[in-house]
Amino acid sequence: MRALDSGMRLLDSATRVPNPIRRGLRRAGTSIRRVLVLAVALALSGCNYSFRAGSFPPPHIRTVAIEPFENDTARFELTGELYDQLLRNLPSALGIRTAGADVADAIVRGSINRYDVAAPNYRAGQPGQPAQVLQRQVNISVSVEIVDLVENVILWESSNVSARGEFPEGSPEDGGRERAIELLVQEIVDGAQSNW
């Protein structure tokens, strides 16, 4: 019986000694838990991250004032149409709010330098007949500057931002002008953001 007892003790002591495989599994389980905790922490901290293309406007610029552009053309309605489009699209495209010129961090101002309507697409007429215009386009050019009023520096400027809006012959010119103004505002946004 004594041999049996000692054999049982040997068996009991063998079950109490950690098996190297079991030890490895415990370590692996701990490592997996650490990796999971780290992954969850990174995922939660990543929720606060946001990407901002370039760095325009600078971080201290939170508001912008938009002045009606001076108009050097004979088309008086351009000033209001361009101002409305800038006011509607520029602040949101740059991630800032509008404000009055007396409290804004930056100001957008400029002048409308050119407005013309051309006929880029036409079909030659028969001898003695005029050409048949198929399509017309409105061309608009402006000079613009965005000024940091906090640090009193020009953030971006261009003396020739141009856009064109096409419209079919016989259609109102207004459609081409609207399209040209939309593209002009997008050119201003792209130009400002590409500077950084």
ZABAKOL-398173 format. One line per 2 residues: number of its first residue (from 1); their letters; for each residue x, y, z of C-alpha. Coordinates in steps of 0.2 Angstrom, whole numbers, plus 5000, padded with zeros to 4 digits. Layout:
N
NUM = a = X/Y/Z | ...
END
This chain:
196
1 = mr = 5000/5000/5000 | 5014/5011/5004
3 = al = 5020/5010/4986 | 5003/5014/4980
5 = ds = 5002/5029/4991 | 5019/5035/4985
7 = gm = 5013/5032/4967 | 4997/5042/4971
9 = rl = 5008/5056/4978 | 5019/5055/4962
11 = ld = 5003/5056/4952 | 4996/5071/4962
13 = sa = 5012/5080/4962 | 5013/5078/4943
15 = tr = 4996/5086/4941 | 5001/5100/4951
17 = vp = 5017/5104/4942 | 5012/5116/4927
19 = np = 5013/5108/4911 | 5025/5118/4899
21 = ir = 5011/5118/4886 | 4998/5125/4898
23 = rg = 5011/5138/4903 | 5013/5143/4885
25 = lr = 4994/5144/4882 | 4992/5155/4898
27 = ra = 5006/5167/4891 | 4998/5167/4874
29 = gt = 4981/5171/4882 | 4988/5185/4891
31 = si = 4997/5192/4875 | 4981/5190/4865
33 = rr = 4971/5200/4879 | 4985/5213/4879
35 = vl = 4983/5215/4860 | 4964/5216/4860
37 = vl = 4965/5229/4874 | 4978/5239/4864
39 = av = 4967/5237/4848 | 4951/5243/4857
41 = al = 4961/5258/4864 | 4968/5263/4847
43 = al = 4951/5261/4839 | 4943/5272/4852
45 = sg = 4956/5285/4851 | 4955/5285/4832
47 = cn = 4937/5291/4833 | 4943/5308/4838
49 = ys = 4955/5309/4823 | 4950/5319/4808
51 = fr = 4959/5323/4792 | 4961/5340/4785
53 = ag = 4968/5342/4768 | 4983/5354/4768
55 = sf = 4982/5366/4782 | 4972/5380/4775
57 = pp = 4966/5390/4783 | 4978/5391/4797
59 = ph = 4971/5385/4814 | 4968/5402/4821
61 = ir = 4956/5406/4806 | 4939/5402/4812
63 = tv = 4928/5415/4803 | 4929/5424/4786
65 = ai = 4921/5439/4779 | 4917/5440/4761
67 = ep = 4916/5457/4753 | 4906/5460/4736
69 = fe = 4919/5460/4722 | 4922/5476/4713
71 = nd = 4915/5475/4695 | 4926/5481/4680
73 = ta = 4913/5474/4668 | 4897/5481/4660
75 = rf = 4887/5466/4668 | 4882/5474/4685
77 = el = 4873/5458/4691 | 4889/5448/4692
79 = tg = 4894/5456/4708 | 4878/5450/4717
81 = el = 4879/5433/4709 | 4897/5430/4713
83 = yd = 4895/5436/4731 | 4880/5424/4734
85 = ql = 4889/5409/4727 | 4905/5413/4737
87 = lr = 4894/5416/4753 | 4885/5400/4750
89 = nl = 4900/5388/4746 | 4917/5396/4752
91 = ps = 4915/5395/4771 | 4909/5377/4771
93 = al = 4922/5371/4758 | 4936/5379/4769
95 = gi = 4928/5373/4786 | 4925/5390/4793
97 = rt = 4910/5401/4797 | 4905/5418/4790
99 = ag = 4906/5434/4800 | 4906/5452/4798
101 = ad = 4922/5461/4792 | 4924/5469/4809
103 = va = 4925/5453/4819 | 4931/5440/4806
105 = da = 4948/5432/4806 | 4950/5433/4787
107 = iv = 4943/5442/4773 | 4940/5438/4755
109 = rg = 4940/5452/4742 | 4943/5455/4724
111 = si = 4937/5462/4707 | 4929/5455/4692
113 = nr = 4940/5459/4678 | 4933/5451/4662
115 = yd = 4916/5445/4656 | 4913/5439/4638
117 = va = 4903/5427/4628 | 4911/5417/4614
119 = ap = 4906/5405/4601 | 4918/5391/4602
121 = ny = 4908/5378/4593 | 4900/5382/4576
123 = ra = 4898/5375/4559 | 4904/5384/4543
125 = gq = 4890/5390/4532 | 4887/5387/4514
127 = pg = 4895/5400/4502 | 4887/5416/4505
129 = qp = 4878/5410/4521 | 4884/5414/4539
131 = aq = 4891/5401/4551 | 4879/5391/4562
133 = vl = 4883/5393/4580 | 4880/5377/4590
135 = qr = 4887/5382/4607 | 4892/5398/4616
137 = qv = 4902/5400/4632 | 4903/5413/4646
139 = ni = 4921/5418/4651 | 4924/5426/4668
141 = sv = 4940/5431/4676 | 4943/5438/4693
143 = sv = 4957/5444/4704 | 4955/5438/4722
145 = ei = 4965/5438/4739 | 4962/5430/4755
147 = vd = 4969/5441/4770 | 4973/5435/4787
149 = lv = 4966/5449/4798 | 4974/5442/4814
151 = en = 4992/5442/4808 | 4989/5455/4794
153 = vi = 4996/5444/4780 | 4989/5438/4763
155 = lw = 4985/5420/4764 | 4982/5417/4746
157 = es = 4980/5428/4730 | 4979/5427/4712
159 = sn = 4977/5440/4699 | 4969/5429/4686
161 = vs = 4956/5416/4691 | 4946/5411/4676
163 = ar = 4931/5400/4672 | 4919/5397/4658
165 = ge = 4902/5390/4657 | 4895/5383/4641
167 = fp = 4877/5384/4635 | 4868/5379/4619
169 = eg = 4864/5392/4606 | 4847/5398/4608
171 = sp = 4847/5395/4627 | 4848/5409/4639
173 = ed = 4865/5416/4644 | 4860/5414/4662
175 = gg = 4864/5396/4663 | 4882/5398/4656
177 = re = 4885/5412/4668 | 4879/5402/4683
179 = ra = 4890/5387/4678 | 4905/5399/4676
181 = ie = 4902/5407/4693 | 4901/5390/4701
183 = ll = 4917/5384/4693 | 4925/5401/4698
185 = vq = 4921/5398/4716 | 4928/5380/4715
187 = ei = 4944/5387/4707 | 4946/5400/4722
189 = vd = 4944/5385/4734 | 4956/5374/4725
191 = ga = 4969/5388/4723 | 4968/5393/4741
193 = qs = 4970/5375/4747 | 4984/5370/4735
195 = nw = 4994/5384/4742 | 4997/5373/4757
END
